[in-house]
Amino acid sequence: MSASALIAVLKGLLDQRGLLTEPADLEPYGHDWRGLFSGRPLCVALPRTVEEVSAVVLACSAAGHAVVPHGGNTGLSGGATPDDSGRQVVLSLSRMAAIRKIDVYGETMEVEAGCILQTAQEAAQAQGLLLPITLAAEGSARIGGILSTNAGGSNVLRYGMARSRVLGLEVVTADGAIVRGLRHLRKDNAGYDWKQWFIGSEGTLGIVTCAVLQLAPMPRHRVTAMLAVPDADAALKVLRAARQAIGDTLNAFELMSGAALELVSRHQQLRLPLAHSPWFVLIEAGSSLPGLRDAAEALLAEVLERGEASDGVVAESERQEAELWALRESITEAESKQGRSVKHDVSVPIPEIPAFLAAADEAVGRAFPGTRINAFGHVGDGNIHYNLIVPDGADGSALNAVVHDLVMVHGGSISAEHGVGQYRVGELLRCKASPEIVLANRVKRALDPAGLFNPGKVLPAL
Ligand SMILES: Cc1cc2nc3c(=O)[nH]c(=O)nc-3n(C[C@H](O)[C@H](O)[C@H](O)COP(=O)(O)OP(=O)(O)OC[C@H]3O[C@@H](n4cnc5c(N)ncnc54)[C@H](O)[C@@H]3O)c2cc1C
């Protein structure tokens, strides 16, 4: 079927606002958030119901045109960007954004894939509940994108990755079937847990249309503190002390290098509450019981006494809490103002963090003089954003290889939370054991034999 015939079919399936074909309307769907990838969609389909999603998938399949699922376009690996063939159909879930139900007894939410994460968080909060997925892109990222990338964020330490919040899922598969698994059950061992195949598969196996998410009680007391620590070893000692003292309340334990915060104060005009230090940690804890603040202050006194931290501050108000988090969340923007950066979103087992950082700093310094290291991350999860600000003309692939080889030496992963998309396919094939790649290809062929969904993302196109 020709492209124009497919467009005519899609127009017949969708309402007046359901199909974009004008170049100006297609433009925002043709590039990713970082501006690394660009492509040319044939058109953008905007269905309103799961039945319409199914009909679009069937029409594209019959016409032999690939489908690229699209959420809030905040992904950092180019997964939602079509190629430049002008043949791929972008399928945006943005018009399927309803919050269908919140169950305050079971603490669950049934929410359509196009709902913006922040809207879902606010709806939970209005019922005194917490949707514990939080990341700096929450004002734009959509539930379908969040689940399809198995997003992490800053409170994985306590609540797990997005995957761990999903009780039920509805998907449309490559044969157009609607698989309705919107169960509100914590316990369900009746056969394969097939929803896990789609979560984190970055739109390569099926279209997520709706989900049932497990909410959590909203902690009534919160403490946020920032500590200066001499090195990464000391940061791990503070983490251990915090786990022992207030471990069940720890939401976040973030590591930031002094160099990263220096960029923040230079480019974002934000003031650091502590004197310069090689490293800092940001800790957040929450509890419904009183006494958390006293316990956190005792922890601070203990680690200062032992010399594991050299200085520290506990936020006295919500405004101060926000100011401390602003430092952490401004690092990426400050980095982009400093110059071109080559980013690595890696994880290693927590005890390996100091050795990995030392080895990577040494290897990068030796092989690429003039590179500025900007390291920070969710250290309580073993996840380091090991970003390198590089001189013009630096070879990004060579830098990737140096860093990722060390990640493998230390038993880590080359993508902790940002996925593979089209950005890391080559590095995935290079770094992952071949039986794992063979298994992944088998799953892809079983669920999407014609390679309809997101070809060339996560794995090479079939
Ligand atoms: C400032 C900033 C901070 C960030 N911080 C974090 C962080 O802390 N942790 C983290 O994990 N990520 C982070 N990210 C990355 C990003 O926010 C997440 O990957 C997010 O989950 C993407 O959601 P989205 O709706 O924007 O998806 P998109 O970018 O639109 O799509 C992402 C992938 O999911 C697929 N997809 C989208 N919707 C569907 C669907 N309904 N069905 C099937 N496939 C679908 C797409 O094809 C693509 O492969 C950050 C991004 C930014 C810009």
The ligand as an SDF file (V2000), in Angstrom:
LIG
                    3D

 53 58  0  0  0  0  0  0  0  0999 V2000
   15.3770   16.7030   32.5440 C   0  0  0  0  0  0  0  0  0  0  0  0
   15.2090   15.2130   32.4470 C   0  0  0  0  0  0  0  0  0  0  0  0
   15.4220   14.4360   33.5730 C   0  0  0  0  0  0  0  0  0  0  0  0
   15.2650   13.0530   33.5080 C   0  0  0  0  0  0  0  0  0  0  0  0
   15.4800   12.3150   34.6340 N   0  0  0  0  0  0  0  0  0  0  0  0
   15.3150   10.9720   34.5750 C   0  0  0  0  0  0  0  0  0  0  0  0
   15.5380   10.1770   35.7430 C   0  0  0  0  0  0  0  0  0  0  0  0
   15.8920   10.6660   36.8120 O   0  0  0  0  0  0  0  0  0  0  0  0
   15.3450    8.8450   35.6320 N   0  0  0  0  0  0  0  0  0  0  0  0
   14.9510    8.2530   34.4520 C   0  0  0  0  0  0  0  0  0  0  0  0
   14.7840    7.0300   34.4110 O   0  0  0  0  0  0  0  0  0  0  0  0
   14.7520    8.9880   33.3280 N   0  0  0  0  0  0  0  0  0  0  0  0
   14.9280   10.3150   33.3730 C   0  0  0  0  0  0  0  0  0  0  0  0
   14.7400   11.0570   32.2320 N   0  0  0  0  0  0  0  0  0  0  0  0
   14.3820   10.3960   30.9650 C   0  0  0  0  0  0  0  0  0  0  0  0
   12.8740   10.4010   30.6480 C   0  0  0  0  0  0  0  0  0  0  0  0
   12.1850   11.3430   31.3780 O   0  0  0  0  0  0  0  0  0  0  0  0
   12.2750    9.0380   30.9010 C   0  0  0  0  0  0  0  0  0  0  0  0
   12.8730    8.1190   30.0360 O   0  0  0  0  0  0  0  0  0  0  0  0
   10.7450    8.9740   30.6940 C   0  0  0  0  0  0  0  0  0  0  0  0
   10.3200    7.7450   31.1950 O   0  0  0  0  0  0  0  0  0  0  0  0
   10.3060    9.1080   29.2430 C   0  0  0  0  0  0  0  0  0  0  0  0
    8.9020    9.3140   29.1970 O   0  0  0  0  0  0  0  0  0  0  0  0
    8.2260   10.0000   27.9240 P   0  0  0  0  0  0  0  0  0  0  0  0
    6.7520    9.9440   28.1110 O   0  0  0  0  0  0  0  0  0  0  0  0
    8.8150   11.3260   27.6810 O   0  0  0  0  0  0  0  0  0  0  0  0
    8.6260    8.9580   26.7890 O   0  0  0  0  0  0  0  0  0  0  0  0
    9.1650    9.2250   25.2990 P   0  0  0  0  0  0  0  0  0  0  0  0
   10.4530    9.9570   25.3410 O   0  0  0  0  0  0  0  0  0  0  0  0
    8.1050    9.7790   24.4530 O   0  0  0  0  0  0  0  0  0  0  0  0
    9.4340    7.6980   24.8560 O   0  0  0  0  0  0  0  0  0  0  0  0
   10.4090    6.9310   25.5030 C   0  0  0  0  0  0  0  0  0  0  0  0
   10.3840    5.5030   24.9400 C   0  0  0  0  0  0  0  0  0  0  0  0
    9.1660    4.8580   25.2910 O   0  0  0  0  0  0  0  0  0  0  0  0
    8.4280    4.4930   24.1150 C   0  0  0  0  0  0  0  0  0  0  0  0
    7.0160    4.7550   24.4190 N   0  0  0  0  0  0  0  0  0  0  0  0
    6.4560    5.9320   24.7920 C   0  0  0  0  0  0  0  0  0  0  0  0
    5.1510    5.7580   25.0530 N   0  0  0  0  0  0  0  0  0  0  0  0
    4.8720    4.4500   24.8250 C   0  0  0  0  0  0  0  0  0  0  0  0
    3.7010    3.6480   24.9210 C   0  0  0  0  0  0  0  0  0  0  0  0
    2.5290    4.1540   25.2940 N   0  0  0  0  0  0  0  0  0  0  0  0
    3.7790    2.3340   24.5910 N   0  0  0  0  0  0  0  0  0  0  0  0
    4.9540    1.7930   24.2030 C   0  0  0  0  0  0  0  0  0  0  0  0
    6.0940    2.4990   24.1050 N   0  0  0  0  0  0  0  0  0  0  0  0
    6.0550    3.8040   24.4210 C   0  0  0  0  0  0  0  0  0  0  0  0
    9.0030    5.3270   22.9830 C   0  0  0  0  0  0  0  0  0  0  0  0
    8.8640    4.6830   21.7290 O   0  0  0  0  0  0  0  0  0  0  0  0
   10.4530    5.4570   23.4320 C   0  0  0  0  0  0  0  0  0  0  0  0
   11.1730    4.3080   23.0390 O   0  0  0  0  0  0  0  0  0  0  0  0
   14.8980   12.4430   32.2770 C   0  0  0  0  0  0  0  0  0  0  0  0
   14.6790   13.2330   31.1480 C   0  0  0  0  0  0  0  0  0  0  0  0
   14.8350   14.6020   31.2260 C   0  0  0  0  0  0  0  0  0  0  0  0
   14.5790   15.4110   29.9910 C   0  0  0  0  0  0  0  0  0  0  0  0
  1  2  1  0
  2  3  1  0
  2 52  2  0
  3  4  2  0
  4  5  1  0
  4 50  1  0
  5  6  2  0
  6  7  1  0
  6 13  1  0
  7  8  2  0
  7  9  1  0
  9 10  1  0
 10 11  2  0
 10 12  1  0
 12 13  2  0
 13 14  1  0
 14 15  1  0
 14 50  1  0
 15 16  1  0
 16 17  1  0
 16 18  1  0
 18 19  1  0
 18 20  1  0
 20 21  1  0
 20 22  1  0
 22 23  1  0
 23 24  1  0
 24 25  2  0
 24 26  1  0
 24 27  1  0
 27 28  1  0
 28 29  2  0
 28 30  1  0
 28 31  1  0
 31 32  1  0
 32 33  1  0
 33 34  1  0
 33 48  1  0
 34 35  1  0
 35 36  1  0
 35 46  1  0
 36 37  1  0
 36 45  1  0
 37 38  2  0
 38 39  1  0
 39 40  1  0
 39 45  2  0
 40 41  1  0
 40 42  2  0
 42 43  1  0
 43 44  2  0
 44 45  1  0
 46 47  1  0
 46 48  1  0
 48 49  1  0
 50 51  2  0
 51 52  1  0
 52 53  1  0
M  END
$$$$
